[in-house]
């Protein structure tokens, strides 16, 4: 049994139910069937090529630049070209990321590549950004985001400047296969720092007690929500 199954079993036990009651299942099925679709901005409905072009324009408007490459294997050469174009040393710092580690850095032999957190002396660094979804828990609302940094302890995400996250969210990152309950610990412009409180992945039994304790607050909130759906609260 996974940690997630254990948590839900604990919730069912506290409510005195087993999860198979027809009326309760109907409430859930009706909610899923009538769940309102999240708001998708018009720019997100554009054809793929137009979305890429719009992204490039918005990046350039923010004093950034975009260099398209045919494959990930072309990244090292593109990085070297960028550094030369801006008269920067041929040295770059990268994170401990499987995709970055697997790039053919030898294709840019003059480029010095180091790994690990920056110590403040590096002029250039490279990171791998993921796409994610932040679920706010408010009427099923979700907010797309860019995951700039991801560890077992937390993440740094970038949200649309018009988006506003509550203090607690559920961050889902499909590329990582992770869904984590998280708490906002800092904000800076449209960047948000998250600390993970509960991560829905397989966990050794020795860690279950600690995870269950951390999930008590969420458990109480879910109980209140269930009662509201059943018309009891």
C-alpha positions as CSV (number, residue, x, y, z in Angstrom):
1,X,0.0,0.0,0.0
2,X,1.3,3.4,-0.9
3,X,1.6,6.4,1.4
4,X,-1.3,8.0,-0.5
5,X,-3.5,4.9,0.0
6,X,-2.6,5.0,3.7
7,X,-3.6,8.6,4.1
8,X,-7.0,8.1,2.4
9,X,-7.6,4.9,4.4
10,X,-7.1,7.0,7.6
11,X,-9.5,9.6,6.4
12,X,-12.2,7.0,5.6
13,X,-11.7,5.4,9.0
14,X,-12.2,8.7,10.8
15,X,-15.4,9.3,8.8
16,X,-16.7,5.8,9.5
17,X,-17.0,4.9,5.7
18,X,-15.3,2.5,3.4
19,X,-15.4,4.5,0.1
20,X,-17.9,2.2,-1.6
21,X,-21.2,3.9,-0.5
22,X,-23.3,4.5,-3.5
23,X,-24.6,8.0,-2.4
24,X,-21.1,9.2,-1.7
25,X,-19.7,7.8,-5.0
26,X,-22.6,9.5,-6.9
27,X,-21.7,12.9,-5.3
28,X,-18.1,12.4,-6.4
29,X,-19.1,11.2,-9.9
30,X,-21.5,14.2,-10.3
31,X,-18.8,16.6,-9.2
32,X,-16.3,15.2,-11.7
33,X,-18.9,15.2,-14.5
34,X,-19.9,18.8,-13.9
35,X,-16.4,20.1,-13.0
36,X,-16.0,23.5,-14.6
37,X,-13.2,23.8,-17.2
38,X,-10.3,25.9,-16.1
39,X,-9.8,29.2,-17.8
40,X,-7.4,28.9,-20.8
41,X,-6.1,32.3,-21.9
42,X,-6.6,33.1,-25.6
43,X,-2.9,33.0,-26.2
44,X,-2.9,29.4,-24.9
45,X,-5.4,28.4,-27.6
46,X,-3.2,29.5,-30.5
47,X,-1.7,26.9,-32.8
48,X,1.7,25.6,-31.6
49,X,3.8,27.7,-34.0
50,X,2.0,30.9,-33.0
51,X,2.4,30.1,-29.3
52,X,6.2,29.7,-29.8
53,X,6.3,32.9,-31.7
54,X,4.4,34.7,-29.0
55,X,6.6,33.3,-26.3
56,X,9.7,34.5,-28.2
57,X,8.2,38.0,-28.5
58,X,7.3,38.2,-24.8
59,X,10.7,37.0,-23.9
60,X,12.4,39.6,-26.1
61,X,10.1,42.3,-24.6
62,X,11.5,41.3,-21.2
63,X,15.1,41.8,-22.4
64,X,15.6,38.0,-23.0
65,X,16.5,36.1,-26.1
66,X,15.6,32.8,-27.7
67,X,17.8,30.4,-29.7
68,X,15.8,27.5,-31.2
69,X,17.7,24.2,-31.7
70,X,16.7,21.2,-33.7
71,X,17.5,18.7,-30.9
72,X,18.7,18.7,-27.3
73,X,22.1,17.6,-28.6
74,X,22.6,21.0,-30.2
75,X,22.4,22.8,-26.9
76,X,26.2,22.8,-26.1
77,X,27.1,24.5,-29.3
78,X,24.3,27.0,-28.9
79,X,25.5,27.8,-25.4
80,X,29.1,28.3,-26.7
81,X,27.8,30.6,-29.4
82,X,25.8,32.6,-26.9
83,X,28.8,33.1,-24.6
84,X,31.0,34.2,-27.5
85,X,28.4,36.6,-28.9
86,X,28.2,38.3,-25.5
87,X,32.0,38.3,-24.9
88,X,31.7,36.0,-21.9
89,X,34.1,33.4,-20.7
90,X,33.6,30.0,-22.1
91,X,32.5,28.6,-18.8
92,X,29.0,27.6,-17.5
93,X,27.5,26.1,-14.4
94,X,24.8,23.5,-14.6
95,X,22.5,21.9,-12.1
96,X,22.5,18.2,-11.2
97,X,19.9,17.3,-13.9
98,X,19.8,14.1,-15.8
99,X,18.9,15.8,-19.1
100,X,21.8,18.3,-18.8
101,X,24.2,15.6,-17.7
102,X,23.3,13.6,-20.8
103,X,24.0,16.4,-23.3
104,X,27.1,15.9,-25.6
105,X,29.2,18.7,-24.1
106,X,32.2,17.4,-25.9
107,X,30.8,18.9,-29.1
108,X,31.9,22.3,-27.6
109,X,35.4,21.3,-26.5
110,X,36.4,24.8,-25.5
111,X,33.5,25.1,-23.0
112,X,34.3,24.5,-19.4
113,X,31.2,22.9,-17.7
114,X,31.0,22.6,-13.9
115,X,28.2,21.1,-11.8
116,X,26.4,22.2,-8.6
117,X,24.9,25.2,-6.9
118,X,26.4,28.6,-7.9
119,X,28.9,30.1,-5.4
120,X,28.2,33.6,-6.9
121,X,31.3,33.7,-9.1
122,X,29.8,32.2,-12.3
123,X,28.8,34.6,-15.0
124,X,26.6,32.1,-16.8
125,X,24.6,29.1,-15.8
126,X,22.2,26.7,-17.5
127,X,19.1,25.0,-16.1
128,X,16.3,22.7,-17.4
129,X,12.8,24.2,-16.9
130,X,9.8,22.0,-16.5
131,X,6.1,22.7,-17.1
132,X,3.9,22.3,-14.0
133,X,0.3,22.9,-12.8
134,X,-0.4,24.5,-9.4
135,X,-3.7,23.5,-8.0
136,X,-5.0,26.1,-5.6
137,X,-7.8,24.1,-4.0
138,X,-10.2,26.9,-4.7
139,X,-13.1,25.4,-6.7
140,X,-10.7,23.2,-8.5
141,X,-8.7,26.1,-9.9
142,X,-5.4,25.4,-11.5
143,X,-2.6,27.6,-12.7
144,X,0.1,26.6,-15.3
145,X,3.6,27.5,-14.3
146,X,7.2,27.0,-15.2
147,X,9.3,25.0,-12.7
148,X,12.7,26.7,-12.6
149,X,14.2,24.5,-9.9
150,X,13.0,21.2,-8.4
151,X,14.4,19.2,-5.5
152,X,13.0,16.7,-3.0
153,X,12.5,19.6,-0.5
154,X,10.8,22.2,-2.7
155,X,10.7,24.1,-6.0
156,X,11.0,27.5,-7.5
157,X,8.2,28.2,-10.0
158,X,7.4,31.1,-12.3
159,X,3.8,32.1,-12.8
160,X,2.0,34.6,-15.0
161,X,2.2,38.1,-13.6
162,X,-1.5,38.2,-13.3
163,X,-1.7,34.9,-11.4
164,X,-2.0,34.8,-7.6
165,X,-1.2,31.7,-5.6
166,X,-2.6,31.1,-2.1
167,X,-0.2,30.1,0.7
168,X,-0.8,26.4,0.1
169,X,-1.0,24.6,-3.3
170,X,-0.6,21.2,-4.8
171,X,2.2,21.2,-7.4
172,X,2.0,18.6,-10.2
173,X,4.9,18.0,-12.5
174,X,4.2,15.4,-15.1
175,X,7.8,15.1,-16.3
176,X,8.8,14.2,-12.8
177,X,5.8,12.0,-12.0
178,X,5.3,14.0,-8.8
179,X,2.4,15.6,-7.1
180,X,3.3,17.5,-3.9
181,X,1.4,19.5,-1.3
182,X,3.5,22.7,-0.9
183,X,3.6,25.9,1.1
184,X,4.7,29.2,-0.3
185,X,7.8,30.4,1.6
186,X,8.8,33.4,-0.5
187,X,7.6,35.6,-3.4
188,X,9.6,37.9,-5.7
189,X,7.7,39.4,-8.7
190,X,6.3,36.4,-10.6
191,X,8.7,33.9,-9.0
192,X,7.5,31.8,-6.1
193,X,9.4,29.6,-3.7
194,X,7.7,26.4,-2.5
195,X,8.5,24.0,0.4
196,X,7.1,20.5,0.0
197,X,5.0,19.3,2.9
198,X,3.7,16.0,1.5
199,X,4.8,14.3,-1.7
200,X,2.5,11.6,-3.3
201,X,5.2,9.0,-4.1
202,X,6.1,5.7,-2.7
203,X,7.8,6.2,0.7
204,X,9.4,3.7,3.2
205,X,7.1,2.7,6.0
206,X,9.5,4.3,8.5
207,X,8.5,7.7,7.1
208,X,4.7,7.2,7.1
209,X,4.1,8.4,10.6
210,X,5.8,11.7,9.9
211,X,3.9,12.1,6.6
212,X,0.6,11.3,8.3
213,X,1.3,13.9,11.0
214,X,2.0,16.5,8.3
215,X,-1.2,15.6,6.5
216,X,-3.5,16.1,9.5
217,X,-4.4,19.6,8.5
218,X,-5.2,18.6,4.9
219,X,-7.2,15.7,6.3
220,X,-9.4,18.0,8.4
221,X,-10.0,20.3,5.4
222,X,-11.0,17.3,3.3
223,X,-13.4,16.1,5.9
224,X,-15.1,19.5,6.0
225,X,-15.2,19.5,2.2
226,X,-16.8,16.1,2.1
227,X,-19.5,17.2,4.6
228,X,-20.2,20.2,2.4
229,X,-20.7,18.0,-0.6
230,X,-23.0,15.8,1.3
231,X,-25.0,18.8,2.6
232,X,-24.0,18.2,6.2
233,X,-22.1,21.4,6.8
